[in-house]
């Protein structure tokens, strides 16, 4: 990419470049001023710089900050889990599976249906752990099935077509699944049953006050990530996946079943999204047919932040995005005097996406793309 | 990608052998039969049969609800018995074997449906599945008890599967007449609202009263009459249209100019006069179609010509709408100059162009897929900003800005209560947009866009300033969208952030893709068929019962088109070449060297006919 830019005719490019530089300077100075004002306020609440844009700012206490960080982390862990699916599919096939958010939603929806049934027959209360394991397994199954079907029906026939064609197709798939789920399960918001007291109560770990649910989310996410890492780096299947991501044709020559490997990739990504769906259900306890849309786009952002195609990068990208969107409104926007900052949470996530692509399109940890994409 | 899929009755294939009836590809039949069951059950569970039952197509036998199920075995029966024909490879002649395959597929679907009905009667799964209802059972049984339902579904699906597969078997002439009759009748039934309205305007009410039953739907007697009339007409006019089109294509110089002029005047006259005879609802519908046509024409320049997948296109729509609202409404919270619409338009153009530049500049160098997601992000950011408390003092937050006056022309005020005047306003802008797109297409800039679409690096190497060209595409698209936004706001009289969801972008994208990317005629067809019949994001179409299902259908259509016909219903010759390059090359390979030159010539003609100049696509 950089090579192409340099080859452009110098005069015309400079105009656009100058404009881009202006945007960059503007955004960076906004962030810096916001953060500085926040720090000034924390240090000495009455100094004029802190009062400059927002006279009634109250700042954050240490506990509030830690709380924000914790919810950011746990949400980010979910984004990371979903981002893994984007990243893996991008690594192998080189296109953005826009409908991956819907795979996540399918998991969350399955979790709701199963947990609702369990709560009706009492298993949810009497043996929470068993029912949790069952809904996770069910969600993984449904999400995996959704992802694999998607690949078979919509993406496989398009494997050799120009890059934008499968992307447009996946938008259609996403639309279709959203609305089919709405039609079958109704448009109402579905609430997961109450979690048991011992799980949801606040716990104190290393001075961090954290709800047990968030802790569970972090734990499960870490475990899944470890499992995935083992699968990709230490098993034959993982080796095949990496080989296919590197070069499909050579991989086929080496005796790897490319089709099966691609299906496996979709399945593993789907399983991760299914786990994320259950975690979402436990954390926010509500799910609708639109649940997949925003987390899906944010997870894509996370994948880009971490460097698309890079699996640990996806997880780290997810966690940074989650923390950024939970902290940035209060730390950057509030000191700048923007009212109602919590509404701008999603806008912050999108701005992160734009920023990353402006400054470092390859993400934090570089890109690991297959040969044809690098060209 | 498969090689060319021709209908099995193509003259060259008649030489094939006849396959024995029992020689079935059982796996294939099983697959499609299973799919048939799945589709039937899914459609039932989504709630289409019950939701669409009120709309009657043929009184009293066929409602849209039943049609939503019955087309499935018909189409799958057709698909299962279709053969891929390769040039030079002998293939079996269509016959009894295919009929059996179709009928079996239908039978499997019917069995599935029967099992579903029994399950519906026995279990109660209403808790997660909202459409698992007695009404559905009642409807599927045709109100005559479980036994009847089971037998009827098995029989009906098998017969429909058989009918579907028989399409391959019957002679081409018969097939033509029957399909014209069937689609014509369907069209007349779907267009009921428009036809009734139009005939009322012309004072032919008594005729439509007799064609359509009281509760809606064509009466049985009239459906037979209509099918016969359409069939006969199709037989009589057979080949005439094609001949006329070919004649027109062969005209040269001044003659062609004169013919085009006459054609243009006819169309213009029709679009100007027709609305006078239409009622409020139909004019409203036409105005909506026009608004989306304007948007789609703009997106066609961005996606269709320049090949930039802009998913945040709705942002420009929003900018046009909000600028108009702020400048014209007395209720604008911060700054209310109450300007005239005409002056506002100038400012709208400037603003939209600027926003196009601002959004375009950062994204222009990104890879196509990143660009799509980032523009989507921009579209959401703009909506979220308009909705936020932060900008509430300027744009009214979630409550938006109300009380936008209509367009005051001195002798008449154009506003939503008079949709006919809105339609004329939209018409003017659509004409302008069509003219702009048409002129741009063949211009230097248009050709630069198409070159970029095909291969950006090669285009750059040819000396095209890709950055400028792409930015200009953004700006032109933005200006057209902002016109649409301005008119929408003047029409509705208010503006809310939630009218500018990402959904709108995607619906416009579907319109452009279904119609045919990069082709003005395609976009016209796309907006009339999709927005006119199914409806826009909030605007009802002719089939307003589809309201809750249309997004589903849009999604399915998008996938289907991408898989089967990425160039759209009315393809642009050059675009379809780009998309089918591989098949094209395969065909050339199969037919051998000697046909290659011929093929090349044909392609050239096709490219010229669509107004595209040169033949850059074939080299790649």
HADDOCK unambig.tbl for C-alpha pairs under 7 A between the chains (distance, minus, plus):
assign (segid A and resid 16 and name CA) (segid B and resid 361 and name CA) 6.24 0.50 0.50
assign (segid A and resid 20 and name CA) (segid B and resid 362 and name CA) 6.21 0.50 0.50
assign (segid A and resid 96 and name CA) (segid B and resid 369 and name CA) 6.96 0.50 0.50
assign (segid A and resid 113 and name CA) (segid B and resid 128 and name CA) 6.56 0.50 0.50
assign (segid A and resid 154 and name CA) (segid B and resid 559 and name CA) 6.98 0.50 0.50
assign (segid A and resid 157 and name CA) (segid B and resid 1 and name CA) 6.81 0.50 0.50
assign (segid A and resid 164 and name CA) (segid B and resid 368 and name CA) 6.89 0.50 0.50
assign (segid A and resid 164 and name CA) (segid B and resid 369 and name CA) 6.39 0.50 0.50
assign (segid A and resid 165 and name CA) (segid B and resid 562 and name CA) 6.81 0.50 0.50
assign (segid A and resid 169 and name CA) (segid B and resid 558 and name CA) 6.43 0.50 0.50
assign (segid A and resid 169 and name CA) (segid B and resid 559 and name CA) 4.98 0.50 0.50
assign (segid A and resid 169 and name CA) (segid B and resid 562 and name CA) 6.02 0.50 0.50
assign (segid A and resid 172 and name CA) (segid B and resid 555 and name CA) 4.18 0.50 0.50
assign (segid A and resid 172 and name CA) (segid B and resid 556 and name CA) 6.28 0.50 0.50
assign (segid A and resid 172 and name CA) (segid B and resid 558 and name CA) 5.07 0.50 0.50
assign (segid A and resid 172 and name CA) (segid B and resid 559 and name CA) 5.21 0.50 0.50
assign (segid A and resid 173 and name CA) (segid B and resid 555 and name CA) 6.14 0.50 0.50
assign (segid A and resid 173 and name CA) (segid B and resid 559 and name CA) 6.35 0.50 0.50
assign (segid A and resid 175 and name CA) (segid B and resid 551 and name CA) 6.88 0.50 0.50
assign (segid A and resid 175 and name CA) (segid B and resid 552 and name CA) 6.46 0.50 0.50
assign (segid A and resid 175 and name CA) (segid B and resid 555 and name CA) 4.81 0.50 0.50
assign (segid A and resid 176 and name CA) (segid B and resid 552 and name CA) 4.87 0.50 0.50
assign (segid A and resid 176 and name CA) (segid B and resid 555 and name CA) 4.52 0.50 0.50
assign (segid A and resid 176 and name CA) (segid B and resid 556 and name CA) 5.71 0.50 0.50
assign (segid A and resid 179 and name CA) (segid B and resid 551 and name CA) 6.55 0.50 0.50
assign (segid A and resid 179 and name CA) (segid B and resid 552 and name CA) 5.08 0.50 0.50
assign (segid A and resid 180 and name CA) (segid B and resid 46 and name CA) 6.28 0.50 0.50
assign (segid A and resid 180 and name CA) (segid B and resid 552 and name CA) 6.38 0.50 0.50
assign (segid A and resid 183 and name CA) (segid B and resid 46 and name CA) 4.24 0.50 0.50
assign (segid A and resid 183 and name CA) (segid B and resid 47 and name CA) 6.36 0.50 0.50
assign (segid A and resid 184 and name CA) (segid B and resid 45 and name CA) 5.39 0.50 0.50
assign (segid A and resid 184 and name CA) (segid B and resid 46 and name CA) 4.51 0.50 0.50
assign (segid A and resid 184 and name CA) (segid B and resid 129 and name CA) 5.59 0.50 0.50
assign (segid A and resid 184 and name CA) (segid B and resid 130 and name CA) 6.18 0.50 0.50
assign (segid A and resid 184 and name CA) (segid B and resid 131 and name CA) 6.59 0.50 0.50
assign (segid A and resid 185 and name CA) (segid B and resid 128 and name CA) 5.73 0.50 0.50
assign (segid A and resid 185 and name CA) (segid B and resid 129 and name CA) 5.05 0.50 0.50
assign (segid A and resid 185 and name CA) (segid B and resid 130 and name CA) 5.45 0.50 0.50
assign (segid A and resid 186 and name CA) (segid B and resid 130 and name CA) 5.80 0.50 0.50
assign (segid A and resid 338 and name CA) (segid B and resid 390 and name CA) 5.61 0.50 0.50
assign (segid A and resid 339 and name CA) (segid B and resid 389 and name CA) 6.09 0.50 0.50
assign (segid A and resid 339 and name CA) (segid B and resid 390 and name CA) 5.10 0.50 0.50
assign (segid A and resid 340 and name CA) (segid B and resid 389 and name CA) 5.50 0.50 0.50
assign (segid A and resid 340 and name CA) (segid B and resid 390 and name CA) 6.44 0.50 0.50
assign (segid A and resid 343 and name CA) (segid B and resid 388 and name CA) 6.35 0.50 0.50
assign (segid A and resid 344 and name CA) (segid B and resid 384 and name CA) 6.98 0.50 0.50
assign (segid A and resid 347 and name CA) (segid B and resid 381 and name CA) 5.12 0.50 0.50
assign (segid A and resid 347 and name CA) (segid B and resid 384 and name CA) 6.58 0.50 0.50
assign (segid A and resid 350 and name CA) (segid B and resid 377 and name CA) 5.30 0.50 0.50
assign (segid A and resid 350 and name CA) (segid B and resid 381 and name CA) 6.91 0.50 0.50
assign (segid A and resid 354 and name CA) (segid B and resid 374 and name CA) 6.34 0.50 0.50
assign (segid A and resid 358 and name CA) (segid B and resid 362 and name CA) 6.83 0.50 0.50
